[in-house]
């Protein structure tokens, strides 16, 4: 089985959703709910766009990770499994 850091992160997020841990940023986001999750995702997307505009490769990579994390939190919140996203991605490769 190949190493999939996105899947590992998603499983950690799902675990926090099922078994909240005090002090966990993920738990705080999930508990605050939809508006907070979407607001944070939007903020991170804007930061990624600005990093792209600045052509700062290191910042682009860092902001991409932030976007991916918050996107995975949103997927978990809405009950969308990462495997469903992978299936759509695979279907578009053909």
C-alpha positions as CSV (number, residue, x, y, z in Angstrom):
1,X,0.0,0.0,0.0
2,X,1.5,3.4,-1.0
3,X,1.9,6.2,1.4
4,X,-0.9,8.8,1.0
5,X,-0.4,11.8,3.3
6,X,-3.8,13.3,2.3
7,X,-5.6,10.1,3.3
8,X,-3.6,9.9,6.6
9,X,-4.5,13.5,7.4
10,X,-8.1,12.9,6.4
11,X,-8.3,9.9,8.7
12,X,-6.8,12.0,11.6
13,X,-9.5,14.6,11.0
14,X,-12.2,12.0,11.0
15,X,-10.8,10.6,14.2
16,X,-10.9,14.0,15.8
17,X,-14.5,14.3,14.6
18,X,-15.5,11.0,16.3
19,X,-13.3,11.4,19.3
20,X,-12.7,15.1,20.1
21,X,-9.5,16.0,21.9
22,X,-9.2,19.0,24.1
23,X,-7.0,21.7,22.6
24,X,-7.2,20.2,19.1
25,X,-7.5,22.9,16.4
26,X,-9.3,20.4,14.2
27,X,-11.9,19.8,16.9
28,X,-12.4,23.5,17.4
29,X,-13.1,24.0,13.7
30,X,-15.5,21.1,13.6
31,X,-17.3,22.2,16.8
32,X,-17.6,25.8,15.6
33,X,-19.3,24.5,12.5
34,X,-20.0,25.5,8.9
35,X,-19.5,29.2,8.9
36,X,-16.1,29.0,10.7
37,X,-14.9,26.2,8.5
38,X,-15.9,27.9,5.3
39,X,-14.6,31.3,6.4
40,X,-11.2,29.7,7.3
41,X,-11.1,27.8,4.0
42,X,-11.8,31.0,2.1
43,X,-9.1,32.9,4.0
44,X,-6.6,30.2,3.2
45,X,-7.5,30.2,-0.5
46,X,-7.0,34.0,-0.6
47,X,-3.6,33.5,1.0
48,X,-2.6,30.9,-1.6
49,X,-3.7,33.3,-4.4
50,X,-1.6,36.1,-2.9
51,X,1.4,33.7,-2.6
52,X,0.9,32.8,-6.3
53,X,0.7,36.5,-7.2
54,X,4.0,37.1,-5.4
55,X,5.6,34.1,-7.2
56,X,6.9,32.8,-3.8
57,X,7.4,29.1,-4.3
58,X,7.9,28.3,-0.6
59,X,4.9,30.3,0.4
60,X,2.8,28.7,-2.4
61,X,3.7,25.3,-1.0
62,X,2.9,26.2,2.6
63,X,-0.4,27.9,1.7
64,X,-1.4,24.9,-0.5
65,X,-0.9,22.7,2.5
66,X,-3.1,25.0,4.6
67,X,-5.8,24.9,1.9
68,X,-5.7,21.2,1.6
69,X,-6.0,20.8,5.4
70,X,-9.0,23.1,5.6
71,X,-10.6,21.5,2.5
72,X,-10.3,18.1,4.2
73,X,-11.9,19.5,7.4
74,X,-14.8,20.7,5.2
75,X,-15.1,17.3,3.5
76,X,-15.3,15.6,6.9
77,X,-17.8,18.2,8.1
78,X,-20.1,17.6,5.1
79,X,-19.7,13.8,5.2
80,X,-17.8,13.5,1.9
81,X,-15.2,10.8,1.9
82,X,-11.8,11.5,0.4
83,X,-12.2,8.3,-1.6
84,X,-15.2,9.8,-3.3
85,X,-13.0,12.8,-4.4
86,X,-10.4,10.4,-5.6
87,X,-13.0,8.5,-7.7
88,X,-14.1,11.8,-9.4
89,X,-10.4,12.7,-10.0
90,X,-9.7,9.3,-11.5
91,X,-12.8,9.5,-13.8
92,X,-11.6,12.9,-15.1
93,X,-8.2,11.4,-16.0
94,X,-9.7,9.3,-18.8
